[in-house]
Amino acid sequence: MKQSKLFYKTRKEVPTDTDSINASYLSRAGFIQKLMAGVYGLLPLGFKSYKKIENIVREEMDNIGCQELLLNVLQPKELWDETGRWREMKEIFYQFKDIREKEIGLAPTHEEQLTDIVRQKVASYKDLPKYLYQIQVKFRNEPRARSGLLRGREFLMKDLYSFHTTEEDCQIFYDQVIKSYEKIFNRIGLSAKVVQASGGVFSQYSHEFQVLTPNGEDTIFYCQKCDFAQNKEISKVAEGDKCPKCDGRIAIGRSIEVGNIFPLKNKFSKSMGAKFVDKDGQEKEIIMGCYGIGLTRSLAAIIEVHYDSGQNKMYWPDEVAPYKVHILSLQQNSEAEKLYKKLKASKIDVLFDDREVSAGEKFAEADLIGCPIRIIISKKSLSEGGAELTKQHQDSKIVAIEKIIDLI
């Protein structure tokens, strides 16, 4: 993409209506546009990074045998009355009447609809297990939307639901999802701790995937030596205590929850009559699990972790940067254009700053956009043998233009 054609506009000033690093950065860098409290539109730069997160999630879900589908935003009251959650979730559930006076809701989650689908499709133990997921917009009437994309009223989420004949089989898949989630978060540049948390009304326990950052909304206790970690809400340990699992010491930290998983057991299958016939001809309730990742929330967490507010620079992780390479032409558009075309031909995602603006403006915007590799082509670099190439957190070096593609 040539930057002269890119639909974006950076801002020097910090927006007055932002209350977080992610909202401030994404707005100033031209990645998002706020529509109203808790509701943001993804502009081309933001949408490119979001889609890369989404595709990584999709790849890893497919790798463990999950199948993608797409459920509905509009939900009938009758379905939710079966579980009692039309009334129980009323505070955050957008509910209204349509033109026919029929009560409708905007889906805050999708357990009811998918359980309804499965109870109509599954009859025998031979039909199980099944792992079904979607990437879908969710709506929750948060009393106080805050922290940019971290707590919105409209957001994008990956929700996976598994259906099993036994709790033992569900646990095997549950552990498999934990490993898959760890791969996902590593790929998108987040070091997420698996944190034991309350299971709420669903089960005795659940697990959250928490990313340590000073501006996090949650508080976790974790071992500095092993993988022990608990949410403050359930934890019986304190900072400085000996770890219950090893001889390490417990630390405390603020964190952002980017994913969570629940063993639902028969919570929904019992109330909705989702059953199967086992090998002995006995009718039993389907055992379920639920596994979520906040996709726009993960985008926000990446900013909170990787944005350097002191230098006003963003350091995007390789796999989710809007563009892998950013070419800056300093009055050398002819040479820069040749490299740009070669990179595009090699399927390398590249942004080419071909604009007739000052070098200072180009550098400032390149810092803000934050591509992992920056290539500067100037009269000086050409006289020294090529282009000036800089990788994140590394010193720049002059590289012969014909060797750049192989190097990348």
Phi, psi and omega per residue, in radians:
M1 nan 2.304 3.030
K2 -1.458 2.301 -3.043
Q3 -1.122 -0.458 3.094
S4 -1.150 -0.356 -3.135
K5 -1.793 -0.221 -3.064
L6 -1.165 2.362 3.091
F7 -1.504 1.698 3.127
Y8 -2.867 2.891 3.030
K9 -2.733 2.076 3.096
T10 -1.466 2.772 3.134
R11 -2.221 2.398 3.106
K12 -1.381 -0.648 -3.076
E13 -1.476 2.663 3.087
V14 -1.385 2.225 3.118
P15 -1.003 2.416 -3.085
T16 -1.297 -0.321 -3.074
D17 -1.768 0.390 3.091
T18 -1.883 2.555 -3.103
D19 -2.228 0.349 -3.095
S20 -2.712 2.824 3.103
I21 -1.095 -0.769 -3.054
N22 -1.148 -0.709 -3.136
A23 -1.181 -0.716 -3.139
S24 -1.132 -0.875 -3.115
Y25 -1.098 -0.911 -3.053
L26 -1.074 -0.597 3.096
S27 -1.255 -0.812 -3.096
R28 -1.161 -0.605 -3.094
A29 -1.466 -0.052 3.102
G30 1.392 0.494 -3.137
F31 -1.612 -0.539 -3.092
I32 -2.396 2.876 3.044
Q33 -2.363 2.197 3.125
K34 -1.357 2.274 3.088
L35 -1.679 -0.789 3.052
M36 -2.848 3.134 -3.060
A37 -0.971 2.128 3.090
G38 1.356 0.176 -3.103
V39 -2.337 2.056 -3.076
Y40 -2.238 2.479 2.993
G41 -1.676 2.477 3.088
L42 -1.584 2.053 3.088
L43 -1.456 3.027 -3.010
P44 -0.873 -0.799 3.133
L45 -1.109 -0.802 -3.140
G46 -1.145 -0.668 -3.127
F47 -1.186 -0.631 3.100
K48 -1.073 -0.809 3.122
S49 -1.155 -0.732 3.117
Y50 -1.028 -0.810 -3.105
K51 -1.089 -0.557 3.099
K52 -1.193 -0.681 3.049
I53 -1.077 -0.842 -3.117
E54 -1.010 -0.769 -3.096
N55 -1.206 -0.592 3.052
I56 -1.117 -0.798 3.101
V57 -1.030 -0.786 -3.129
R58 -1.080 -0.773 3.130
E59 -1.024 -0.829 -3.075
E60 -1.248 -0.575 3.063
M61 -1.169 -0.784 3.128
D62 -1.101 -0.561 -3.123
N63 -1.134 -0.400 3.132
I64 -1.864 0.360 2.995
G65 1.499 0.287 3.121
C66 -1.459 2.643 3.127
Q67 -2.030 2.352 -3.088
E68 -1.583 2.444 3.017
L69 -2.446 -3.108 3.115
L70 -2.422 2.077 -3.122
L71 -1.687 -3.003 -2.959
N72 -1.895 2.530 3.061
V73 -1.276 -0.790 -3.135
L74 -1.309 2.214 -3.066
Q75 -2.198 2.325 3.120
P76 -1.386 2.450 3.139
K77 -0.977 -0.679 -3.051
E78 -0.998 -0.680 -3.121
L79 -1.141 -0.740 -3.116
W80 -1.321 -0.373 3.057
D81 -1.174 -0.460 3.139
E82 -1.067 -0.594 3.141
T83 -1.759 -0.125 -3.105
G84 1.423 0.085 -3.018
R85 -1.498 -0.175 3.021
W86 -1.049 -0.721 3.119
R87 -1.458 -0.740 -3.068
E88 -1.102 -0.603 -3.078
M89 -1.766 0.271 -3.009
K90 -0.984 -0.597 -3.082
E91 -1.112 -0.580 -3.113
I92 -1.956 -0.021 -3.058
F93 -1.622 2.037 3.044
Y94 -1.203 1.952 -3.090
Q95 -2.192 2.450 -3.114
F96 -2.787 3.059 3.079
K97 -1.921 2.430 3.100
D98 -1.470 -3.015 -3.050
I99 -1.118 -0.343 3.111
R100 -1.677 0.164 -3.114
E101 1.200 0.343 3.072
K102 -1.512 2.344 -3.101
E103 -1.383 2.229 -3.040
I104 -2.294 2.638 3.047
G105 -2.274 2.722 3.014
L106 -1.656 2.145 -2.932
A107 -1.024 2.100 2.978
P108 -1.516 -0.299 3.129
T109 -2.920 3.093 -2.957
H110 -2.345 0.402 3.122
E111 -1.036 -0.776 -3.067
E112 -1.084 -0.873 -3.081
Q113 -1.122 -0.736 -3.091
L114 -1.259 -0.610 3.051
T115 -1.093 -0.671 3.090
D116 -1.089 -0.748 3.128
I117 -1.113 -0.817 -3.071
V118 -1.152 -0.665 -3.122
R119 -1.150 -0.371 3.099
Q120 -1.543 -0.322 -3.060
K121 -1.853 -0.459 -3.056
V122 -1.756 2.240 3.109
A123 -2.140 -0.614 -2.987
S124 -2.172 2.813 3.032
Y125 -1.027 -0.408 3.123
K126 -1.199 -0.332 3.133
D127 -1.477 -0.084 -3.056
L128 -2.100 2.720 0.035
P129 -1.436 2.863 3.029
K130 -2.380 2.481 -3.137
Y131 -2.194 1.933 -3.009
L132 -2.155 2.282 -3.117
Y133 -2.386 2.843 3.080
Q134 -2.495 2.800 2.969
I135 -2.081 1.980 -2.846
Q136 -2.599 2.687 3.051
V137 -1.369 2.472 3.098
K138 -2.144 2.686 3.132
F139 -2.236 2.201 3.066
R140 -2.415 2.244 -3.078
N141 -1.419 1.234 -3.131
E142 -1.053 2.284 3.141
P143 -1.037 -0.575 3.101
R144 -2.502 1.603 3.077
A145 -1.100 2.348 -3.072
R146 -2.720 3.025 3.043
S147 1.033 0.682 3.052
G148 1.051 -2.183 -3.108
L149 -1.381 -0.034 -3.108
L150 -1.315 -0.610 3.137
R151 -2.461 1.496 -3.097
G152 -1.883 2.984 3.081
R153 -1.590 -0.383 3.042
E154 -2.301 2.212 -3.059
F155 -2.673 2.878 -3.129
L156 -1.837 2.395 -3.011
M157 -2.514 2.586 2.926
K158 -1.779 2.083 3.054
D159 -2.146 2.237 -3.107
L160 -2.008 2.427 3.108
Y161 -2.266 2.330 3.135
S162 -2.020 2.594 -3.049
F163 -2.283 2.184 -2.954
H164 -2.366 2.889 3.063
T165 -1.530 -0.461 -3.092
T166 -2.439 2.769 3.062
E167 -1.154 -0.568 3.135
E168 -1.114 -0.760 3.117
D169 -1.147 -0.662 3.103
C170 -1.100 -0.698 -3.132
Q171 -1.143 -0.656 3.099
I172 -1.051 -0.804 3.131
F173 -1.201 -0.660 3.105
Y174 -0.965 -0.805 3.124
D175 -1.158 -0.585 3.103
Q176 -1.162 -0.690 3.120
V177 -1.127 -0.675 3.101
I178 -0.970 -0.818 -3.138
K179 -1.129 -0.700 3.127
S180 -1.112 -0.740 3.121
Y181 -1.110 -0.686 3.106
E182 -1.060 -0.689 3.082
K183 -1.110 -0.779 -3.122
I184 -1.025 -0.889 -3.064
F185 -1.191 -0.603 3.043
N186 -1.091 -0.733 -3.108
R187 -1.156 -0.596 -3.114
I188 -1.588 0.118 3.017
G189 1.541 0.407 3.131
L190 -2.091 2.252 3.076
S191 -1.624 1.658 -3.016
A192 -1.726 2.274 3.054
K193 -1.539 2.447 3.051
V194 -1.491 1.958 -2.957
V195 -2.011 2.195 3.087
Q196 -1.233 2.383 -3.095
A197 -2.489 3.041 3.114
S198 -1.142 2.554 3.066
G199 -1.577 -0.033 3.130
G200 1.061 -2.368 -3.124
V201 -1.434 -0.107 -3.024
F202 -1.537 -0.793 -3.015
S203 -2.787 -3.136 -3.134
Q204 -1.200 -0.527 -3.058
Y205 -2.581 2.892 2.942
S206 -2.551 3.125 3.069
H207 -2.304 2.363 3.080
E208 -1.896 2.669 3.037
F209 -1.916 1.901 -2.968
Q210 -2.007 2.387 3.135
V211 -1.923 2.110 -3.125
L212 -1.200 2.273 3.052
T213 -2.857 2.470 -3.086
P214 -1.008 -0.446 -3.094
N215 -1.694 0.300 -3.119
G216 -1.184 2.762 -3.137
E217 -1.547 -0.414 -3.082
D218 -1.821 2.911 3.037
T219 -2.190 2.260 3.123
I220 -2.214 2.659 2.972
F221 -1.851 2.334 -3.081
Y222 -2.562 2.667 3.100
C223 -1.410 2.417 3.122
Q224 -1.407 -0.064 -3.070
K225 -2.068 -0.652 -3.103
C226 -2.119 -2.893 -3.043
D227 -1.639 0.183 3.119
F228 -1.131 2.283 3.094
A229 -2.769 2.400 3.121
Q230 -2.414 2.569 3.024
N231 -1.229 2.499 -3.130
K232 -0.948 -0.568 -3.072
E233 -1.074 -0.478 -3.106
I234 -2.050 -0.145 -2.959
S235 -1.277 2.476 3.047
K236 -1.884 0.089 3.106
V237 -1.762 2.880 3.115
A238 -2.318 2.849 3.128
E239 -0.993 2.289 3.135
G240 1.626 -0.233 3.116
D241 -1.147 2.779 3.003
K242 -1.291 2.399 -3.127
C243 -1.112 2.368 3.101
P244 -1.145 -0.315 -3.076
K245 -1.781 -0.435 -3.084
C246 -2.619 -2.936 -3.112
D247 -1.640 0.236 3.101
G248 -1.324 3.081 -3.139
R249 -1.957 2.604 -3.100
I250 -1.472 2.325 3.038
A251 -2.003 2.835 3.099
I252 -2.080 2.526 -3.136
G253 -2.711 2.669 2.998
R254 -1.437 2.590 -3.046
S255 -2.682 2.859 3.071
I256 -1.996 2.224 3.074
E257 -1.420 2.118 -3.135
V258 -1.936 -0.178 3.114
G259 -2.830 2.762 3.022
N260 -2.661 2.699 -3.136
I261 -2.385 2.482 -3.084
F262 -2.295 2.373 2.889
P263 -1.468 1.873 -3.060
L264 -1.385 -0.294 -3.077
K265 0.951 -2.199 -3.106
N266 -1.892 0.364 -3.078
K267 -0.906 -0.841 -3.078
F268 -1.619 -0.611 -3.124
S269 -1.148 -0.562 3.141
K270 -1.216 -0.860 -3.085
S271 -1.260 -0.407 -3.087
M272 -1.898 0.051 3.077
G273 1.165 0.666 3.114
A274 -1.579 1.831 -3.009
K275 -2.275 2.902 3.049
F276 -2.461 2.832 3.089
V277 -1.774 2.173 -3.075
D278 -1.439 -3.046 -3.077
K279 -1.056 -0.499 -3.102
D280 -1.620 0.132 3.123
G281 1.431 0.195 3.138
Q282 -1.592 2.432 3.113
E283 -1.471 2.249 -3.112
K284 -2.356 2.764 3.116
E285 -1.425 2.439 3.121
I286 -1.198 2.403 3.080
I287 -1.630 2.378 -3.022
M288 -2.216 2.739 2.985
G289 -2.345 2.725 -3.110
C290 -2.328 2.376 -2.992
Y291 -2.491 1.987 -3.056
G292 -2.080 2.607 2.960
I293 -2.339 2.191 3.053
G294 -1.394 1.933 -3.027
L295 -1.352 -0.839 3.061
T296 -1.207 -0.533 3.060
R297 -1.132 -0.700 3.091
S298 -1.133 -0.675 3.065
L299 -1.016 -0.780 3.115
A300 -1.120 -0.702 -3.128
A301 -1.117 -0.642 3.096
I302 -1.028 -0.742 3.111
I303 -1.114 -0.828 -3.096
E304 -1.018 -0.584 -3.091
V305 -1.508 -0.680 -2.931
H306 -1.854 -0.107 3.112
Y307 -1.472 2.283 3.119
D308 -1.745 1.723 -3.066
S309 -1.200 -0.486 3.135
G310 -1.132 -0.710 -3.132
Q311 -1.721 -0.050 -3.064
N312 0.939 0.817 -3.121
K313 -2.234 2.473 3.046
M314 -1.857 2.371 3.111
Y315 -2.041 1.492 -3.109
W316 -1.198 2.374 2.966
P317 -1.051 2.577 -3.017
D318 -0.883 -0.836 -2.959
E319 -1.352 -0.209 -3.093
V320 -2.153 0.091 3.076
A321 -1.093 2.512 3.128
P322 -1.011 -0.676 3.020
Y323 -2.380 2.495 3.128
K324 -1.283 -0.658 -3.047
V325 -2.183 2.436 3.065
H326 -2.148 1.990 3.090
I327 -1.627 2.222 3.062
L328 -1.964 2.016 3.102
S329 -1.676 2.126 3.062
L330 -1.808 1.450 3.139
Q331 1.047 0.567 3.108
Q332 -2.341 0.857 -3.042
N333 -1.093 -0.521 -3.117
S334 -1.119 -0.879 3.112
E335 -1.164 -0.718 -3.112
A336 -1.123 -0.664 -3.141
E337 -1.090 -0.691 3.122
K338 -1.069 -0.792 3.129
L339 -1.154 -0.727 3.123
Y340 -0.971 -0.810 -3.127
K341 -1.153 -0.648 3.111
K342 -1.165 -0.725 3.118
L343 -1.118 -0.760 3.110
K344 -1.090 -0.726 3.125
A345 -1.105 -0.471 3.122
S346 -1.575 0.191 3.108
K347 1.097 0.566 3.070
I348 -1.698 2.217 -3.089
D349 -1.255 1.951 -2.965
V350 -2.334 2.450 3.022
L351 -1.952 2.262 -3.055
F352 -2.034 1.947 3.108
D353 -1.435 1.632 -3.110
D354 -1.758 0.181 -3.020
R355 -1.285 2.680 3.068
E356 -1.616 1.252 3.092
V357 -2.274 3.033 -3.080
S358 -1.192 2.734 3.080
A359 -1.053 -0.691 -3.137
G360 -1.038 -0.731 3.122
E361 -1.166 -0.686 3.119
K362 -1.109 -0.781 -3.131
F363 -1.135 -0.755 -3.111
A364 -1.086 -0.744 -3.132
E365 -1.269 -0.592 3.084
A366 -1.122 -0.691 3.069
D367 -1.048 -0.730 -3.082
L368 -1.241 -0.749 -3.141
I369 -1.192 -0.704 2.899
G370 1.382 0.605 3.122
C371 -1.130 2.553 -3.085
P372 -1.079 -0.561 -3.123
I373 -2.170 2.263 3.106
R374 -2.057 2.312 3.112
I375 -2.118 2.096 3.118
I376 -1.872 2.169 3.067
I377 -1.985 2.004 -3.082
S378 -2.408 2.979 3.081
K379 -1.036 -0.693 -3.129
K380 -1.149 -0.807 -3.109
S381 -1.130 -0.687 3.136
L382 -1.134 -0.639 3.116
S383 -1.197 -0.405 -3.140
E384 -1.631 0.011 3.014
G385 2.053 0.122 3.104
G386 2.819 -2.260 -3.112
A387 -2.093 2.674 3.078
E388 -1.568 2.025 -3.085
L389 -1.939 2.300 3.127
T390 -2.271 2.206 2.973
K391 -1.717 2.667 -3.101
Q392 -0.905 2.359 3.070
H393 1.109 0.304 3.104
Q394 -2.201 2.767 3.075
D395 -1.266 2.662 3.129
S396 -1.364 2.790 3.087
K397 -2.631 2.685 3.096
I398 -1.494 2.238 -3.105
V399 -2.224 2.372 3.064
A400 -1.041 2.323 -3.028
I401 -1.000 -0.650 -3.119
E402 -1.199 -0.234 -3.128
K403 -1.754 -0.073 -3.025
I404 -1.118 -0.775 -3.085
I405 -1.082 -0.785 3.106
D406 -1.091 -0.668 -3.140
L407 -1.139 -0.736 3.123
I408 -1.155 nan nan
